């Protein structure tokens, strides 16, 4: 028997990218994208489940009734309902795009080898998970991912730059390119989070001690805190999601933001770890790669079809937007967004 040589993740994901064809949005006879968005907004706008995150004081003050939905197709059509202009802090949704920056700079294997691409099954800010899954860096593949805080802080530390300002320019730059406009940090959130991020400081120190972060863990935590404080609205988030759906090309600005060969790797981590310890349940019901943030933002990607985002601050026990999950599930089901369902 001839033994095949193992292939790198870059090989397999590049092969996947080469075979992905951009699909058109499949719409049933009974609905249109705007009708689906409008119906979901009407159905869930009065839902009172969940509560705002309060471990960051500034987030507790955000209006819990804020609710906006935006769907952007891969050919740039935009469908909206509710409040699509009020900004919230991006929080953990930013992890997707900083991870994308690292992958763009250093290749698909960089994240897998330094951080890992496995779900932890633990809370997003778990310190126990670091101890439970850690390996000696360079000796095997770490069993973590860049969408939980330990992995995300490490990913931020991996962005290259001679100074903190140079690193930040790359981080905010890729967020701007995905959103299609110049984004800004919400200074009140940044200050509030900086004053209360002792747990993340501990995570940064521990990741440094174990060799995941190579130097300057305090700088990594500060830049991570700043990226989580970027202000976005529902349209920004949907455009960012649609850019991933369009294989890295922003469908509004037409800029190729991310190498198409790198997109499947980003979506794979979103699919397995985007909603923290409820990621499996989400994928089971929707099939959509997604990412939530405790600021109330939630994005989801139907590859080749559309990106969708909801802003609604009240969260469930896992830290995911309650209205966001309900609305996106409803809309995706109406429009045939699940990539695991073959067209009939």
C-alpha positions as a printed Julia matrix, in Angstrom:
344×3 Matrix{Float64}:
   0.0    0.0    0.0
   1.29   3.47  -0.86
   1.16   5.8    2.14
   0.04   9.31   1.23
   1.86  12.27   2.69
  -0.28  14.35   5.05
  -1.33  17.67   3.61
  -1.31  20.97   5.45
  -4.52  22.79   6.31
  -3.5   25.42   3.75
  -3.54  22.76   1.02
  -6.99  21.49   1.88
  -8.57  24.9    2.38
  -7.07  26.2   -0.84
  -8.57  23.21  -2.62
 -11.94  23.95  -1.1
 -11.71  27.59  -2.15
 -10.89  26.58  -5.7
 -14.08  24.55  -5.96
 -16.46  27.03  -4.35
 -18.71  28.7   -6.9
 -20.52  31.88  -5.94
 -24.18  30.91  -5.75
 -27.18  33.11  -6.29
 -29.64  33.74  -3.52
 -32.32  31.06  -3.73
 -35.64  32.55  -2.78
 -38.85  30.59  -2.42
 -41.98  31.63  -4.24
 -43.58  32.87  -1.04
 -40.9   35.29   0.12
 -38.26  37.83  -0.83
 -35.21  38.93   1.18
 -36.91  42.16   2.25
 -40.09  40.32   3.21
 -38.1   37.82   5.27
 -36.18  40.57   7.07
 -39.32  42.61   7.73
 -41.24  39.59   9.01
 -38.46  38.56  11.4
 -38.21  42.09  12.77
 -41.95  42.25  13.4
 -41.97  38.8   15.0
 -39.17  39.42  17.49
 -39.11  43.17  18.16
 -41.18  42.82  21.34
 -39.27  39.8   22.66
 -38.12  40.49  26.23
 -35.8   37.55  26.89
 -32.16  37.93  27.92
 -30.28  40.83  29.48
 -27.41  43.15  28.62
 -23.89  42.16  29.57
 -22.98  43.98  32.76
 -19.45  42.79  33.56
 -18.34  45.7   31.38
 -20.2   48.65  32.96
 -20.65  50.59  29.7
 -22.53  47.68  28.11
 -25.12  47.61  30.86
 -26.13  51.16  29.88
 -26.95  50.36  26.24
 -30.64  50.53  25.32
 -31.94  46.94  25.52
 -34.71  47.76  23.04
 -32.2   48.51  20.28
 -32.95  46.09  17.42
 -31.81  46.23  13.83
 -31.46  43.66  11.06
 -29.49  43.99   7.82
 -28.95  41.43   5.07
 -26.4   42.12   2.32
 -26.18  39.82  -0.68
 -22.96  38.92  -2.44
 -23.96  41.19  -5.33
 -24.35  44.17  -3.0
 -28.1   44.38  -2.45
 -29.05  45.6    1.04
 -32.24  44.76   2.94
 -33.0   46.31   6.33
 -35.45  46.57   9.2
 -35.35  48.45  12.48
 -32.49  50.58  13.81
 -29.56  50.04  11.47
 -27.53  53.16  12.28
 -27.02  53.18  16.07
 -23.53  52.0   16.93
 -22.61  49.43  19.56
 -19.18  48.09  20.42
 -18.17  45.22  18.17
 -16.73  43.19  21.06
 -15.95  39.56  20.14
 -17.16  39.86  16.55
 -13.84  41.64  16.03
 -12.01  38.38  16.69
 -13.0   37.12  13.25
 -11.35  40.0   11.45
  -8.16  40.13  13.5
  -7.84  36.38  12.9
  -8.31  37.12   9.19
  -5.52  39.71   9.34
  -3.12  37.16  10.84
  -4.09  34.53   8.27
  -3.71  37.05   5.44
  -0.22  38.02   6.64
   1.12  34.67   7.78
  -0.94  31.94   6.15
  -3.59  29.49   7.28
  -1.17  27.35   9.26
  -0.16  30.27  11.5
  -3.36  30.24  13.54
  -3.59  26.45  13.65
  -0.02  25.98  14.86
   0.09  28.8   17.43
  -3.48  28.82  18.76
  -5.41  25.88  17.33
  -8.73  25.59  15.54
 -10.68  23.4   17.97
 -13.67  24.33  20.09
 -12.89  24.36  23.82
 -16.41  23.59  25.07
 -15.83  26.19  27.78
 -16.83  29.79  28.46
 -15.25  32.35  26.16
 -13.14  33.82  28.97
 -12.31  30.56  30.73
  -8.94  30.31  32.42
  -9.5   26.66  33.27
  -9.74  25.94  29.53
  -6.19  27.18  29.07
  -4.92  24.63  31.56
  -7.17  21.88  30.23
  -6.2   22.09  26.57
  -2.74  23.62  26.54
   0.17  21.95  24.83
   3.78  22.97  24.68
   3.91  25.38  21.75
   5.82  23.77  18.9
   5.09  20.25  20.17
   1.77  19.28  18.64
  -1.23  21.4   17.76
  -2.83  23.5   20.52
  -6.49  22.65  21.14
  -7.94  26.13  21.26
  -9.21  28.72  18.77
  -8.95  32.42  17.98
 -12.58  33.16  18.83
 -12.3   32.68  22.6
 -10.46  35.27  24.66
  -7.17  33.39  25.22
  -6.83  32.62  21.51
  -8.06  36.04  20.45
  -5.57  37.9   22.63
  -2.86  35.67  21.2
  -4.04  36.43  17.65
  -3.85  40.15  18.37
  -0.28  39.64  19.59
   0.55  37.96  16.26
  -0.33  40.98  14.08
   2.98  42.32  12.83
   4.15  45.87  13.41
   7.2   47.69  14.75
   5.13  49.77  17.2
   1.73  49.48  18.89
   0.44  52.17  16.52
   1.6   50.16  13.51
  -0.15  47.05  14.79
  -3.31  49.03  15.51
  -3.26  50.52  12.0
  -3.46  47.0   10.57
  -6.2   45.91  12.96
  -8.45  48.91  12.39
  -7.55  48.85   8.69
  -8.9   45.38   8.05
 -12.06  46.18  10.01
 -12.51  49.3    7.86
 -12.03  47.32   4.67
 -14.55  44.67   5.67
 -17.11  47.3    6.73
 -16.5   49.57   3.76
 -16.08  52.72   5.85
 -13.83  54.3    8.47
 -14.69  52.93  11.9
 -13.8   54.51  15.24
 -13.26  53.3   18.78
 -16.05  54.09  21.24
 -13.89  55.75  23.87
 -16.38  55.32  26.72
 -16.46  51.56  26.11
 -12.67  51.38  25.77
 -12.19  53.16  29.1
 -14.87  51.1   30.84
 -13.42  47.85  29.55
  -9.83  48.87  30.32
 -10.84  49.62  33.89
 -12.49  46.22  34.34
 -10.45  43.79  32.24
  -8.41  42.2   35.01
  -9.49  38.74  33.87
  -8.19  39.36  30.36
  -4.95  40.68  31.82
  -4.62  37.4   33.71
  -5.37  35.45  30.53
  -2.72  37.43  28.64
  -0.14  36.77  31.34
  -0.94  33.05  31.36
  -0.76  32.77  27.57
   2.6   34.53  27.72
   3.83  32.19  30.44
   2.92  29.16  28.33
   4.58  30.54  25.19
   1.54  31.32  23.06
   2.17  35.07  23.29
   5.83  35.69  22.5
   6.28  39.16  24.0
   4.52  42.17  25.51
   1.33  40.54  26.83
   0.12  43.86  28.3
   0.3   45.44  24.85
  -1.66  42.54  23.36
  -4.4   42.88  25.97
  -4.64  46.64  25.45
  -4.88  46.34  21.66
  -7.42  43.54  22.06
  -9.49  45.74  24.37
  -9.33  48.56  21.86
 -10.43  46.35  18.96
 -13.4   45.12  21.01
 -14.42  48.77  21.52
 -14.74  49.6   17.81
 -18.16  51.1   17.09
 -20.31  49.37  14.46
 -23.93  49.37  13.4
 -26.02  46.6   11.9
 -25.2   47.63   8.33
 -21.46  47.58   9.04
 -21.69  44.1   10.49
 -23.8   42.76   7.63
 -21.36  44.17   5.08
 -18.5   42.5    6.93
 -20.36  39.19   6.91
 -21.25  39.59   3.23
 -17.58  40.14   2.41
 -16.87  36.7    3.82
 -19.86  35.28   1.92
 -18.37  36.75  -1.28
 -15.01  35.01  -0.8
 -13.32  38.05   0.7
 -14.57  40.68  -1.76
 -16.58  43.52  -0.23
 -19.8   43.52  -2.29
 -20.42  47.21  -1.6
 -16.98  48.69  -2.28
 -15.83  45.88  -4.63
 -12.48  45.73  -2.81
 -10.84  42.31  -2.44
 -10.18  42.43   1.29
  -9.11  38.84   1.96
  -7.46  36.26  -0.27
 -10.26  33.9   -1.39
  -8.13  30.89  -0.48
  -8.08  32.08   3.15
 -11.85  32.5    3.55
 -12.79  28.82   4.13
 -10.44  28.65   7.1
 -12.03  31.71   8.71
 -15.52  30.33   8.13
 -14.56  26.93   9.54
 -13.52  28.43  12.87
 -16.67  30.56  12.93
 -18.77  27.45  12.33
 -17.22  25.45  15.15
 -16.59  28.18  17.74
 -18.44  31.37  16.81
 -21.16  31.17  19.45
 -18.96  29.92  22.27
 -20.28  26.85  24.07
 -23.53  27.0   22.08
 -21.74  26.82  18.72
 -22.78  23.22  18.12
 -26.45  23.97  18.77
 -26.33  26.96  16.45
 -24.68  25.01  13.63
 -27.12  22.13  14.13
 -30.11  24.41  13.62
 -28.81  26.82  10.97
 -25.66  25.46   9.3
 -24.3   29.01   9.2
 -20.82  30.14  10.24
 -21.47  32.94  12.73
 -19.94  35.13  15.41
 -21.49  36.87  18.37
 -20.33  39.69  20.61
 -21.46  40.67  24.09
 -22.24  44.16  22.78
 -25.28  42.6   21.11
 -23.95  42.12  17.6
 -24.35  38.83  15.76
 -23.19  38.06  12.22
 -23.81  34.99  10.08
 -22.57  33.95   6.66
 -24.33  31.97   3.94
 -21.38  31.32   1.61
 -21.98  32.55  -1.92
 -25.35  34.04  -0.96
 -25.44  36.65   1.79
 -24.16  38.0    5.06
 -26.62  38.95   7.76
 -26.31  40.86  11.01
 -28.48  41.74  13.96
 -27.8   44.27  16.69
 -29.76  43.56  19.87
 -27.99  43.79  23.26
 -29.95  41.36  25.5
 -27.97  38.1   25.72
 -28.7   34.53  26.74
 -26.68  32.62  29.33
 -24.02  31.73  26.75
 -23.45  35.4   25.88
 -25.25  35.45  22.51
 -27.93  37.9   21.36
 -31.37  36.38  21.93
 -33.19  38.33  19.23
 -30.21  37.93  16.93
 -30.3   34.15  17.03
 -34.06  33.99  16.54
 -34.15  36.51  13.7
 -31.23  35.1   11.73
 -32.54  31.55  12.03
 -35.96  32.67  10.79
 -34.56  34.64   7.84
 -32.06  31.99   6.79
 -34.72  29.29   6.84
 -37.01  31.46   4.72
 -34.29  32.14   2.14
 -32.59  28.76   2.01
 -29.39  29.99   3.6
 -28.22  26.71   5.17
 -25.24  25.56   3.07
 -25.82  21.95   4.12
 -29.24  21.84   2.46
 -28.99  20.9   -1.21
 -31.21  22.92  -3.57
 -34.21  21.05  -4.94
